[in-house]
């Protein structure tokens, strides 16, 4: 199954490490009826976290 996900990522030009890292972080709080949103072909990478350092 993971090979299939990674092959999909490669075909879609999605970074598989970024996809897997983010999916594993998001899945515990993600609604079960919307899991299809996390598949490689529908995944949208979250914006980079803003720096908390003040200048």
N, CA, C and O atoms as a Tinker XYZ file with bonds, in Angstrom:
   220  protein
     1  N      0.829000   -1.180000    0.000000    73     2
     2  CA     0.000000    0.000000    0.000000    64     1     3
     3  C      0.880000    1.254000    0.000000    63     2     4     5
     4  O      0.603000    2.198000   -0.740000    81     3
     5  N      1.929000    1.276000    0.814000    73     3     6
     6  CA     2.811000    2.449000    0.832000    64     5     7
     7  C      3.491000    2.645000   -0.515000    63     6     8     9
     8  O      3.650000    3.776000   -0.973000    81     7
     9  N      3.894000    1.549000   -1.152000    73     7    10
    10  CA     4.514000    1.657000   -2.465000    64     9    11
    11  C      3.556000    2.343000   -3.439000    63    10    12    13
    12  O      3.971000    3.171000   -4.250000    81    11
    13  N      2.286000    1.996000   -3.353000    73    11    14
    14  CA     1.280000    2.604000   -4.223000    64    13    15
    15  C      1.165000    4.099000   -3.953000    63    14    16    17
    16  O      1.095000    4.896000   -4.888000    81    15
    17  N      1.144000    4.485000   -2.669000    73    15    18
    18  CA     1.086000    5.904000   -2.321000    64    17    19
    19  C      2.310000    6.641000   -2.860000    63    18    20    21
    20  O      2.189000    7.720000   -3.441000    81    19
    21  N      3.491000    6.049000   -2.661000    73    19    22
    22  CA     4.716000    6.714000   -3.124000    64    21    23
    23  C      4.776000    6.789000   -4.641000    63    22    24    25
    24  O      5.268000    7.775000   -5.190000    81    23
    25  N      4.284000    5.770000   -5.326000    73    23    26
    26  CA     4.239000    5.810000   -6.789000    64    25    27
    27  C      3.293000    6.917000   -7.250000    63    26    28    29
    28  O      3.569000    7.610000   -8.230000    81    27
    29  N      2.185000    7.077000   -6.541000    73    27    30
    30  CA     1.249000    8.162000   -6.872000    64    29    31
    31  C      1.905000    9.514000   -6.659000    63    30    32    33
    32  O      1.761000   10.419000   -7.481000    81    31
    33  N      2.625000    9.648000   -5.555000    73    31    34
    34  CA     3.334000   10.903000   -5.290000    64    33    35
    35  C      4.309000   11.215000   -6.420000    63    34    36    37
    36  O      4.370000   12.348000   -6.899000    81    35
    37  N      5.060000   10.222000   -6.837000    73    35    38
    38  CA     6.039000   10.431000   -7.900000    64    37    39
    39  C      5.344000   10.865000   -9.192000    63    38    40    41
    40  O      5.800000   11.792000   -9.863000    81    39
    41  N      4.256000   10.205000   -9.536000    73    39    42
    42  CA     3.517000   10.523000  -10.763000    64    41    43
    43  C      2.949000   11.941000  -10.708000    63    42    44    45
    44  O      2.889000   12.634000  -11.724000    81    43
    45  N      2.527000   12.370000   -9.498000    73    43    46
    46  CA     1.916000   13.689000   -9.324000    64    45    47
    47  C      2.921000   14.784000   -8.983000    63    46    48    49
    48  O      2.551000   15.940000   -8.782000    81    47
    49  N      4.193000   14.405000   -8.921000    73    47    50
    50  CA     5.273000   15.324000   -8.553000    64    49    51
    51  C      5.044000   15.935000   -7.170000    63    50    52    53
    52  O      5.234000   17.132000   -6.958000    81    51
    53  N      4.630000   15.075000   -6.240000    73    51    54
    54  CA     4.447000   15.440000   -4.838000    64    53    55
    55  C      5.623000   14.855000   -4.071000    63    54    56    57
    56  O      5.988000   13.699000   -4.284000    81    55
    57  N      6.216000   15.635000   -3.187000    73    55    58
    58  CA     7.317000   15.148000   -2.375000    64    57    59
    59  C      6.766000   14.100000   -1.402000    63    58    60    61
    60  O      5.994000   14.451000   -0.510000    81    59
    61  N      7.142000   12.820000   -1.550000    73    59    62
    62  CA     6.562000   11.779000   -0.695000    64    61    63
    63  C      6.902000   11.946000    0.783000    63    62    64    65
    64  O      6.085000   11.615000    1.642000    81    63
    65  N      8.086000   12.449000    1.090000    73    63    66
    66  CA     8.441000   12.669000    2.507000    64    65    67
    67  C      7.575000   13.752000    3.122000    63    66    68    69
    68  O      7.080000   13.591000    4.237000    81    67
    69  N      7.387000   14.849000    2.412000    73    67    70
    70  CA     6.551000   15.939000    2.915000    64    69    71
    71  C      5.109000   15.468000    3.059000    63    70    72    73
    72  O      4.451000   15.781000    4.051000    81    71
    73  N      4.617000   14.719000    2.077000    73    71    74
    74  CA     3.250000   14.207000    2.125000    64    73    75
    75  C      3.060000   13.296000    3.331000    63    74    76    77
    76  O      2.116000   13.481000    4.098000    81    75
    77  N      3.941000   12.317000    3.511000    73    75    78
    78  CA     3.797000   11.356000    4.593000    64    77    79
    79  C      3.941000   12.035000    5.952000    63    78    80    81
    80  O      3.174000   11.749000    6.872000    81    79
    81  N      4.909000   12.925000    6.083000    73    79    82
    82  CA     5.111000   13.636000    7.350000    64    81    83
    83  C      3.844000   14.414000    7.728000    63    82    84    85
    84  O      3.375000   14.337000    8.863000    81    83
    85  N      3.311000   15.148000    6.783000    73    83    86
    86  CA     2.134000   15.958000    7.083000    64    85    87
    87  C      0.896000   15.095000    7.330000    63    86    88    89
    88  O      0.097000   15.393000    8.218000    81    87
    89  N      0.739000   14.043000    6.557000    73    87    90
    90  CA    -0.422000   13.165000    6.735000    64    89    91
    91  C     -0.389000   12.525000    8.116000    63    90    92    93
    92  O     -1.419000   12.449000    8.787000    81    91
    93  N      0.770000   12.068000    8.544000    73    91    94
    94  CA     0.863000   11.445000    9.862000    64    93    95
    95  C      0.577000   12.441000   10.981000    63    94    96    97
    96  O      0.080000   12.055000   12.039000    81    95
    97  N      0.885000   13.709000   10.760000    73    95    98
    98  CA     0.576000   14.736000   11.755000    64    97    99
    99  C     -0.911000   15.096000   11.754000    63    98   100   101
   100  O     -1.487000   15.368000   12.808000    81    99
   101  N     -1.525000   15.098000   10.581000    73    99   102
   102  CA    -2.914000   15.550000   10.452000    64   101   103
   103  C     -3.945000   14.467000   10.734000    63   102   104   105
   104  O     -5.048000   14.773000   11.188000    81   103
   105  N     -3.611000   13.221000   10.475000    73   103   106
   106  CA    -4.621000   12.165000   10.490000    64   105   107
   107  C     -5.318000   11.977000   11.840000    63   106   108   109
   108  O     -6.507000   11.658000   11.840000    81   107
   109  N     -4.660000   12.153000   12.988000    73   107   110
   110  CA    -5.386000   11.947000   14.248000    64   109   111
   111  C     -6.569000   12.903000   14.439000    63   110   112   113
   112  O     -7.556000   12.530000   15.074000    81   111
   113  N     -6.491000   14.106000   13.914000    73   111   114
   114  CA    -7.541000   15.102000   14.095000    64   113   115
   115  C     -8.425000   15.283000   12.861000    63   114   116   117
   116  O     -9.347000   16.098000   12.865000    81   115
   117  N     -8.142000   14.529000   11.824000    73   115   118
   118  CA    -8.884000   14.688000   10.571000    64   117   119
   119  C    -10.169000   13.869000   10.618000    63   118   120   121
   120  O    -10.132000   12.719000   11.057000    81   119
   121  N    -11.300000   14.413000   10.186000    73   119   122
   122  CA   -12.556000   13.664000   10.186000    64   121   123
   123  C    -12.471000   12.407000    9.320000    63   122   124   125
   124  O    -11.985000   12.454000    8.190000    81   123
   125  N    -12.944000   11.298000    9.854000    73   123   126
   126  CA   -12.842000   10.018000    9.159000    64   125   127
   127  C    -13.617000   10.022000    7.835000    63   126   128   129
   128  O    -13.241000    9.319000    6.898000    81   127
   129  N    -14.679000   10.796000    7.757000    73   127   130
   130  CA   -15.456000   10.826000    6.521000    64   129   131
   131  C    -14.814000   11.696000    5.440000    63   130   132   133
   132  O    -15.358000   11.818000    4.342000    81   131
   133  N    -13.649000   12.307000    5.744000    73   131   134
   134  CA   -12.949000   13.140000    4.753000    64   133   135
   135  C    -11.504000   12.674000    4.546000    63   134   136   137
   136  O    -10.656000   13.468000    4.138000    81   135
   137  N    -11.215000   11.411000    4.819000    73   135   138
   138  CA    -9.856000   10.899000    4.666000    64   137   139
   139  C     -9.368000   10.965000    3.224000    63   138   140   141
   140  O     -8.163000   11.040000    2.984000    81   139
   141  N    -10.281000   10.938000    2.267000    73   139   142
   142  CA    -9.877000   11.009000    0.860000    64   141   143
   143  C     -9.149000   12.315000    0.545000    63   142   144   145
   144  O     -8.417000   12.387000   -0.442000    81   143
   145  N     -9.339000   13.345000    1.367000    73   143   146
   146  CA    -8.641000   14.619000    1.159000    64   145   147
   147  C     -7.130000   14.486000    1.388000    63   146   148   149
   148  O     -6.352000   15.325000    0.936000    81   147
   149  N     -6.730000   13.437000    2.085000    73   147   150
   150  CA    -5.320000   13.257000    2.407000    64   149   151
   151  C     -4.574000   12.397000    1.395000    63   150   152   153
   152  O     -3.362000   12.217000    1.512000    81   151
   153  N     -5.273000   11.870000    0.415000    73   151   154
   154  CA    -4.608000   11.074000   -0.619000    64   153   155
   155  C     -3.720000   11.973000   -1.472000    63   154   156   157
   156  O     -4.000000   13.163000   -1.615000    81   155
   157  N     -2.654000   11.417000   -2.040000    73   155   158
   158  CA    -1.703000   12.250000   -2.789000    64   157   159
   159  C     -2.326000   13.116000   -3.883000    63   158   160   161
   160  O     -1.876000   14.242000   -4.093000    81   159
   161  N     -3.336000   12.628000   -4.578000    73   159   162
   162  CA    -3.905000   13.408000   -5.686000    64   161   163
   163  C     -4.793000   14.555000   -5.202000    63   162   164   165
   164  O     -5.133000   15.434000   -5.994000    81   163
   165  N     -5.175000   14.572000   -3.926000    73   163   166
   166  CA    -6.020000   15.645000   -3.404000    64   165   167
   167  C     -5.309000   16.466000   -2.337000    63   166   168   169
   168  O     -5.833000   17.482000   -1.880000    81   167
   169  N     -4.115000   16.030000   -1.939000    73   167   170
   170  CA    -3.384000   16.662000   -0.853000    64   169   171
   171  C     -2.867000   18.043000   -1.247000    63   170   172   173
   172  O     -2.330000   18.239000   -2.338000    81   171
   173  N     -3.043000   18.985000   -0.337000    73   171   174
   174  CA    -2.495000   20.326000   -0.508000    64   173   175
   175  C     -1.604000   20.567000    0.702000    63   174   176   177
   176  O     -2.063000   20.547000    1.844000    81   175
   177  N     -0.342000   20.791000    0.434000    73   175   178
   178  CA     0.612000   20.993000    1.522000    64   177   179
   179  C      0.255000   22.228000    2.316000    63   178   180   181
   180  O     -0.035000   23.281000    1.748000    81   179
   181  N      0.278000   22.098000    3.629000    73   179   182
   182  CA    -0.005000   23.235000    4.504000    64   181   183
   183  C      1.099000   24.281000    4.335000    63   182   184   185
   184  O      2.253000   23.932000    4.085000    81   183
   185  N      0.751000   25.546000    4.468000    73   183   186
   186  CA     1.778000   26.574000    4.361000    64   185   187
   187  C      2.831000   26.399000    5.442000    63   186   188   189
   188  O      2.544000   25.877000    6.520000    81   187
   189  N      4.033000   26.830000    5.157000    73   187   190
   190  CA     5.119000   26.732000    6.137000    64   189   191
   191  C      4.733000   27.510000    7.388000    63   190   192   193
   192  O      4.116000   28.574000    7.321000    81   191
   193  N      5.113000   26.947000    8.525000    73   191   194
   194  CA     4.796000   27.611000    9.783000    64   193   195
   195  C      5.578000   28.914000    9.885000    63   194   196   197
   196  O      6.770000   28.967000    9.583000    81   195
   197  N      4.889000   29.954000   10.314000    73   195   198
   198  CA     5.519000   31.268000   10.439000    64   197   199
   199  C      6.535000   31.240000   11.576000    63   198   200   201
   200  O      6.356000   30.541000   12.574000    81   199
   201  N      7.562000   31.984000   11.409000    73   199   202
   202  CA     8.581000   32.094000   12.439000    64   201   203
   203  C      8.003000   32.829000   13.650000    63   202   204   205
   204  O      7.311000   33.837000   13.511000    81   203
   205  N      8.299000   32.306000   14.828000    73   203   206
   206  CA     7.791000   32.916000   16.049000    64   205   207
   207  C      8.773000   33.918000   16.638000    63   206   208   209
   208  O      8.503000   34.539000   17.666000    81   207
   209  N      9.903000   34.066000   15.982000    73   207   210
   210  CA    10.894000   35.009000   16.482000    64   209   211
   211  C     10.469000   36.438000   16.154000    63   210   212   213
   212  O     10.051000   36.748000   15.038000    81   211
   213  N     10.590000   37.291000   17.163000    73   211   214
   214  CA    10.267000   38.694000   16.937000    64   213   215
   215  C     11.546000   39.453000   16.657000    63   214   216   217
   216  O     12.593000   39.164000   17.236000    81   215
   217  N     11.456000   40.416000   15.773000    73   215   218
   218  CA    12.643000   41.200000   15.411000    64   217   219
   219  C     12.727000   42.429000   16.257000    63   218   220
   220  O     13.658000   43.221000   16.105000    81   219
